[in-house]
Each structure stands twice: as C-alpha cells, then as structure tokens.
C-alpha cells in the first residue's frame, strides 16, 4: 500500500502508458481507491474503463466493418472486372461472327457476280456465233454476183425488148438482194420495195390470174420502222412457192401493215391450200426466221413475235389459205 500510495502521489504521465496496459492500470487503481475508502474515485475509474472498453469495441466494430466493406469492394471490383471481360469477349465474338458473316456474304456475292458475268459472256458468245452462222449460211447460199451479172448482161444483149425488160428487172432484184442480205436490219419501206421488185419478176411466171396487194395503214411510218431484213421476202416467196404456184384459178397474195399498241404488225396472207406443220418446221426459210428472231430477242426486253396459221372458211375443214404474222415492237435493237 505504501508503494502504491507513493506511485499515486507522483502522478506519472498517463499518456506515456502503453495502450495495452491502460485497463490493467485502471483495475489496480480501482482496487487502491476501494481499499482506501475512496469509492467515488473507484466509481469514476469504473465509468472510464467502461467508456474506454466501449470505445475499443466500437473501433473494433468499425475495423471489422471496414474490413468487410474492403473485401466487398474488392470482390465487387473483381466481379465487375470479370463482367467487363465477359462483355468484351462477347463483343469480340459478335464482331468475329459479324465479320465472318459479312466476308461470307461478300464472297458469295462475288462468286455469284462472277458466275453471272461468265453466263452473260457465254450467252453473248453464243449469240455472236449464231449471227456468224447465219451470215455464213447467207454467204453459202449466194452465187458469185459477178458471174450472175455477166451471164445476165450477156443474155440481155441477145434478147428482144420484152425479155430484156424481164432480165433487167431480175438483175435489179439480184443486186437489191445482195445489198439487203449484207445487213441484219432494214427499213420497212426498203423491204417492201424489194418485195415489189421480187413480185414483178415472179408475176411473169405466175400468169394473169395472180393478184398482189400491199396495204399500209395511215398511221404506219414505213420509213422509220426497222425489221429484220428479208423476212417479208421469205414469207412472200414461201406463199408463192408452196401455196400459189401450183394452184389453179385465182391466186391472191396480200401484205397488210398495221399498228397495234407499241408494235408494227405485218401480215402476209394467201389463198393457197395451206401448209403441213410437220413439213413447215423443216423449211430453210422458216428456220432462218426463227433463228434470227431468237438472236435478236436475246438483246431486247420487248420481243419480236412471229406466228403462222392456216385459214379456214366457215363451211370447210380443209384450209383455203395461210397467214403469217410478224409483230415488231417499237425501238427494237436488231443489229
């Protein structure tokens, strides 16, 4: 007690007491005051100890809370970071998928364009080949112009007036035929003039009972309409050769030119015995017409149309004529 009284009297600086020894020191001080009967001081120290302990618990609680919040923050940041990584990975995968899809689509489109270009090129080559074959067929069917004109001129010199006129018209017809057959398209007016020349030559062989007529509607401008060359001549020649030449009695051949919507309609009709469809397909003239139309239609949106039919009277089952129809749209590209 004497040693304790001496220490209490000296009142050491409590701020120098280590933090871990404060409660221990207060415990002994309370015991000293209790033994000395100073209960008020002992109670005060007890209150200070309680407050001190409460303060420590509070600090420990704050520390635990801070630790929990720190861990929670760390975990949250880590989770957020992982979510960002997942989002980035998903974005990368989406970009990769989109890029792959776009590249695939581009390659597919490029492949389709290449195939379409090759198809058009092949188709164009086929058209050019068919045109060349038609021209070659035309050349093969020709006789040397110089040979024919030399023979005709020699014959004209030695003939009388009537025969001279016939041979002169024949020579003019051959010359016009050579001029027209060198091109794929011709004005309708020139084609009809050539057909008239051809009919004049044919009329010497057909006799007086042969009648020919060309009827052009007022709204048709024959000089501005272009048609495939020799078409009307082929149809006219077929009508005479296969329909009228061996017919007894009245022989009629008519060419009608009219307008229908945006087309020029040309009809060649006769009063012959008609035709056999199976035989017609093998005719050279019909083959030339169908092949030429096929070549021209490849390059045009509006197509040339050709049809041929037998004509029947009301009381007959046998045909008493034939009609070939050619429909040429306005602005069709022939060459």
C-alpha positions as CSV (number, residue, x, y, z in Angstrom):
1,X,0.0,0.0,0.0
2,X,2.9,2.4,0.8
3,X,4.4,1.7,-2.6
4,X,1.0,2.2,-4.2
5,X,0.5,5.5,-2.3
6,X,3.9,6.7,-3.4
7,X,3.2,6.0,-7.1
8,X,-0.3,7.6,-6.9
9,X,1.3,10.7,-5.3
10,X,3.9,11.0,-8.1
11,X,1.1,11.1,-10.8
12,X,3.0,9.7,-13.7
13,X,2.1,11.0,-17.2
14,X,-0.7,8.6,-18.3
15,X,-0.2,9.5,-22.0
16,X,3.1,7.6,-21.7
17,X,1.4,4.4,-20.5
18,X,1.2,1.8,-23.3
19,X,-2.2,1.3,-24.8
20,X,-2.4,-2.4,-23.8
21,X,-1.8,-1.6,-20.1
22,X,-4.4,1.1,-19.6
23,X,-7.2,-1.3,-18.5
24,X,-4.7,-3.2,-16.2
25,X,-3.6,0.0,-14.5
26,X,-7.2,1.2,-14.0
27,X,-8.1,-2.1,-12.4
28,X,-5.3,-1.7,-9.8
29,X,-6.2,1.9,-9.2
30,X,-9.9,1.0,-8.5
31,X,-8.7,-1.6,-6.0
32,X,-6.5,1.0,-4.3
33,X,-9.3,3.5,-4.0
34,X,-11.7,0.8,-2.7
35,X,-9.1,-0.2,0.0
36,X,-8.6,3.4,0.9
37,X,-12.4,4.1,1.0
38,X,-12.4,6.5,-1.9
39,X,-15.4,4.9,-3.6
40,X,-16.2,7.9,-5.7
41,X,-12.8,7.7,-7.4
42,X,-13.2,4.0,-7.9
43,X,-16.6,4.5,-9.5
44,X,-15.2,7.2,-11.8
45,X,-12.4,4.9,-12.9
46,X,-15.0,2.1,-13.5
47,X,-17.0,4.5,-15.7
48,X,-13.8,5.5,-17.6
49,X,-13.0,1.8,-18.1
50,X,-16.5,1.1,-19.4
51,X,-16.3,4.0,-21.8
52,X,-12.8,3.0,-22.7
53,X,-13.8,-0.6,-23.4
54,X,-16.9,0.7,-25.4
55,X,-14.6,2.8,-27.4
56,X,-12.4,-0.1,-28.2
57,X,-15.3,-2.3,-29.2
58,X,-16.6,0.5,-31.4
59,X,-13.2,0.8,-33.0
60,X,-13.0,-3.0,-33.4
61,X,-16.5,-3.0,-34.9
62,X,-15.5,-0.2,-37.3
63,X,-12.4,-2.1,-38.2
64,X,-14.5,-5.2,-38.9
65,X,-17.0,-3.2,-40.9
66,X,-14.2,-1.5,-42.8
67,X,-12.6,-4.9,-43.4
68,X,-15.9,-6.3,-44.6
69,X,-16.5,-3.3,-46.9
70,X,-13.0,-3.6,-48.2
71,X,-13.5,-7.2,-49.0
72,X,-16.9,-6.4,-50.5
73,X,-15.4,-3.6,-52.6
74,X,-12.6,-5.9,-53.7
75,X,-15.0,-8.7,-54.6
76,X,-17.3,-6.2,-56.4
77,X,-14.4,-4.7,-58.3
78,X,-13.2,-8.2,-59.2
79,X,-16.7,-9.2,-60.3
80,X,-17.1,-6.0,-62.3
81,X,-13.8,-6.6,-63.9
82,X,-14.9,-10.2,-64.8
83,X,-18.2,-8.9,-66.2
84,X,-16.3,-6.4,-68.3
85,X,-14.1,-9.1,-69.6
86,X,-17.1,-11.3,-70.4
87,X,-18.7,-8.4,-72.1
88,X,-15.6,-7.7,-74.1
89,X,-15.3,-11.4,-75.0
90,X,-18.9,-11.5,-76.1
91,X,-18.4,-8.3,-78.1
92,X,-15.3,-9.8,-79.7
93,X,-17.2,-12.9,-80.6
94,X,-20.1,-10.9,-82.0
95,X,-17.7,-8.8,-84.1
96,X,-16.0,-12.0,-85.3
97,X,-19.3,-13.6,-86.2
98,X,-20.5,-10.4,-88.0
99,X,-17.1,-10.2,-89.8
100,X,-17.3,-13.8,-90.8
101,X,-20.9,-13.5,-92.0
102,X,-20.0,-10.3,-93.9
103,X,-17.0,-11.9,-95.5
104,X,-19.0,-15.0,-96.4
105,X,-21.8,-12.8,-97.9
106,X,-19.2,-10.8,-99.9
107,X,-17.5,-13.9,-101.2
108,X,-20.9,-15.5,-102.1
109,X,-21.9,-12.3,-103.9
110,X,-18.6,-12.1,-105.7
111,X,-18.9,-15.7,-106.7
112,X,-22.5,-15.1,-108.0
113,X,-21.4,-12.0,-109.9
114,X,-18.5,-13.9,-111.5
115,X,-20.8,-16.8,-112.4
116,X,-23.4,-14.3,-113.8
117,X,-20.7,-12.5,-115.8
118,X,-19.4,-15.8,-117.2
119,X,-23.0,-16.8,-118.0
120,X,-23.6,-13.5,-119.9
121,X,-20.3,-13.8,-121.6
122,X,-21.1,-17.4,-122.7
123,X,-24.5,-16.2,-123.8
124,X,-23.1,-13.3,-125.8
125,X,-20.6,-15.7,-127.5
126,X,-23.5,-18.0,-128.4
127,X,-25.4,-15.1,-129.9
128,X,-22.3,-13.9,-131.9
129,X,-21.8,-17.5,-133.0
130,X,-25.4,-17.8,-134.2
131,X,-25.1,-14.4,-136.0
132,X,-21.9,-15.6,-137.7
133,X,-23.5,-18.9,-138.7
134,X,-26.5,-17.0,-140.2
135,X,-24.1,-14.8,-142.2
136,X,-22.2,-17.9,-143.3
137,X,-25.4,-19.6,-144.4
138,X,-26.3,-16.5,-146.3
139,X,-22.9,-16.4,-148.0
140,X,-23.0,-20.2,-148.8
141,X,-26.4,-19.7,-150.5
142,X,-25.1,-17.0,-152.7
143,X,-23.8,-17.4,-156.2
144,X,-21.0,-15.1,-157.3
145,X,-22.5,-11.7,-158.1
146,X,-20.1,-11.1,-160.9
147,X,-20.9,-14.4,-162.5
148,X,-24.6,-13.8,-162.4
149,X,-24.4,-10.2,-163.7
150,X,-22.1,-11.3,-166.5
151,X,-24.5,-14.0,-167.6
152,X,-27.5,-11.7,-167.4
153,X,-25.8,-8.9,-169.2
154,X,-24.8,-11.3,-172.0
155,X,-28.4,-12.6,-172.1
156,X,-29.9,-9.1,-172.1
157,X,-27.8,-8.0,-175.2
158,X,-29.0,-11.0,-177.2
159,X,-32.7,-10.8,-176.2
160,X,-35.7,-8.9,-177.5
161,X,-37.4,-6.0,-175.8
162,X,-39.8,-8.0,-173.6
163,X,-37.2,-10.5,-172.5
164,X,-34.7,-7.6,-171.9
165,X,-37.1,-5.9,-169.5
166,X,-37.6,-9.2,-167.6
167,X,-33.9,-9.8,-167.4
168,X,-33.2,-6.2,-166.4
169,X,-35.7,-6.5,-163.5
170,X,-34.1,-9.8,-162.5
171,X,-30.7,-8.2,-162.4
172,X,-32.0,-5.3,-160.3
173,X,-33.7,-7.8,-158.0
174,X,-30.4,-9.7,-157.5
175,X,-28.5,-6.6,-156.9
176,X,-31.0,-5.4,-154.3
177,X,-31.0,-8.9,-152.7
178,X,-27.2,-8.7,-152.3
179,X,-27.4,-5.2,-150.8
180,X,-30.1,-6.2,-148.3
181,X,-28.7,-9.6,-147.3
182,X,-25.5,-8.0,-146.1
183,X,-27.2,-6.4,-143.1
184,X,-29.4,-7.8,-140.3
185,X,-31.8,-5.0,-140.2
186,X,-33.5,-2.8,-142.8
187,X,-36.2,-0.1,-143.0
188,X,-39.7,-1.5,-143.6
189,X,-40.1,0.8,-146.7
190,X,-37.0,-0.7,-148.4
191,X,-38.1,-4.2,-147.6
192,X,-41.5,-3.6,-149.2
193,X,-39.9,-2.0,-152.2
194,X,-37.7,-5.1,-152.6
195,X,-40.7,-7.4,-152.3
196,X,-42.4,-5.4,-155.0
197,X,-39.4,-6.0,-157.2
198,X,-39.5,-9.7,-156.4
199,X,-43.2,-9.9,-157.2
200,X,-42.7,-8.2,-160.5
201,X,-40.2,-10.9,-161.5
202,X,-42.4,-13.7,-160.2
203,X,-45.5,-12.3,-161.9
204,X,-44.0,-13.3,-165.3
205,X,-44.2,-16.9,-164.2
206,X,-47.5,-16.8,-162.3
207,X,-49.8,-15.6,-165.1
208,X,-52.6,-13.1,-165.4
209,X,-54.7,-14.7,-162.6
210,X,-52.1,-13.7,-160.0
211,X,-53.0,-10.7,-157.9
212,X,-50.8,-8.9,-155.4
213,X,-51.6,-6.1,-153.0
214,X,-49.7,-4.1,-150.3
215,X,-51.9,-2.3,-147.8
216,X,-50.2,0.1,-145.3
217,X,-52.3,1.7,-142.6
218,X,-52.2,5.6,-142.5
219,X,-50.7,5.6,-139.0
220,X,-47.6,3.5,-140.1
221,X,-44.4,5.3,-141.0
222,X,-42.7,2.7,-143.0
223,X,-39.5,4.7,-143.4
224,X,-38.9,4.8,-139.6
225,X,-39.8,1.2,-138.7
226,X,-36.8,-1.3,-138.8
227,X,-37.3,-5.0,-139.2
228,X,-35.0,-8.0,-139.8
229,X,-34.0,-8.0,-143.5
230,X,-35.5,-10.5,-145.9
231,X,-38.3,-11.5,-143.5
232,X,-41.2,-10.3,-145.7
233,X,-39.4,-11.6,-148.8
234,X,-39.0,-15.1,-147.3
235,X,-42.7,-15.1,-146.3
236,X,-43.8,-13.9,-149.7
237,X,-41.6,-16.4,-151.5
238,X,-42.9,-19.2,-149.3
239,X,-46.5,-18.1,-150.1
240,X,-45.8,-18.3,-153.8
241,X,-43.6,-21.3,-153.9
242,X,-45.7,-23.6,-151.5
243,X,-49.1,-22.1,-151.8
244,X,-49.9,-20.3,-155.1
245,X,-47.5,-21.6,-157.8
246,X,-49.4,-24.9,-158.4
247,X,-52.8,-23.5,-157.6
248,X,-55.5,-23.5,-160.3
249,X,-57.6,-20.4,-160.7
250,X,-57.5,-17.1,-158.9
251,X,-54.3,-16.6,-156.9
252,X,-54.1,-13.8,-154.3
253,X,-51.3,-12.6,-152.2
254,X,-51.7,-9.7,-149.7
255,X,-49.3,-7.9,-147.4
256,X,-51.0,-5.8,-144.6
257,X,-49.1,-3.4,-142.3
258,X,-50.9,-2.0,-139.3
259,X,-50.3,-0.7,-135.8
260,X,-51.2,-2.4,-132.6
261,X,-50.3,-0.7,-129.3
262,X,-46.5,-0.2,-129.5
263,X,-46.0,-2.7,-132.3
264,X,-45.9,-2.7,-136.1
265,X,-47.9,-5.8,-137.3
266,X,-47.1,-7.2,-140.7
267,X,-49.3,-10.0,-142.1
268,X,-48.6,-11.9,-145.3
269,X,-51.6,-13.9,-146.4
270,X,-52.5,-16.0,-149.5
271,X,-55.4,-18.1,-150.7
272,X,-53.4,-21.3,-151.3
273,X,-54.0,-24.8,-149.9
274,X,-52.4,-24.0,-146.5
275,X,-49.4,-25.9,-145.0
276,X,-48.5,-29.0,-143.2
277,X,-47.0,-28.1,-139.7
278,X,-44.6,-31.1,-139.8
279,X,-43.2,-30.1,-143.2
280,X,-43.1,-26.4,-142.3
281,X,-40.5,-27.0,-139.5
282,X,-38.0,-28.4,-142.0
283,X,-38.2,-25.4,-144.3
284,X,-35.0,-23.3,-144.6
285,X,-36.8,-20.0,-144.7
286,X,-38.7,-20.7,-141.5
287,X,-35.5,-21.8,-139.8
288,X,-33.8,-18.6,-140.7
289,X,-36.7,-16.5,-139.4
290,X,-36.9,-18.4,-136.1
291,X,-33.1,-18.4,-135.5
292,X,-32.8,-14.7,-136.4
293,X,-35.7,-13.8,-134.1
294,X,-34.1,-15.8,-131.3
295,X,-30.8,-14.0,-131.7
296,X,-32.5,-10.5,-131.8
297,X,-34.8,-11.2,-128.8
298,X,-31.8,-12.1,-126.5
299,X,-30.8,-8.4,-126.6
300,X,-34.2,-6.9,-126.3
301,X,-36.8,-6.6,-123.4
302,X,-39.7,-6.3,-125.9
303,X,-39.6,-9.4,-128.1
304,X,-40.3,-9.8,-131.8
305,X,-43.2,-12.3,-132.2
306,X,-43.9,-14.5,-135.2
307,X,-46.8,-16.8,-135.9
308,X,-48.2,-18.7,-138.8
309,X,-51.6,-20.3,-139.2
310,X,-53.9,-21.9,-141.8
311,X,-57.1,-20.0,-142.8
312,X,-60.4,-22.0,-142.9
313,X,-63.7,-20.9,-144.3
314,X,-66.9,-21.4,-142.3
315,X,-68.1,-24.5,-144.2
316,X,-64.8,-26.2,-144.9
317,X,-62.5,-28.5,-142.9
318,X,-59.7,-28.0,-145.4
319,X,-57.5,-24.8,-145.2
320,X,-58.1,-22.3,-148.0
321,X,-55.2,-20.0,-147.2
322,X,-52.3,-19.2,-145.0
323,X,-51.5,-16.2,-142.9
324,X,-48.0,-15.4,-141.4
325,X,-47.9,-12.6,-138.8
326,X,-44.8,-10.6,-137.6
327,X,-45.0,-8.3,-134.6
328,X,-42.1,-5.9,-134.3
329,X,-42.0,-3.7,-131.1
330,X,-41.0,0.0,-131.4
331,X,-37.4,0.7,-130.8
332,X,-36.2,-3.0,-131.1
333,X,-32.5,-3.3,-131.5
334,X,-31.8,-5.5,-134.5
335,X,-28.1,-5.0,-135.3
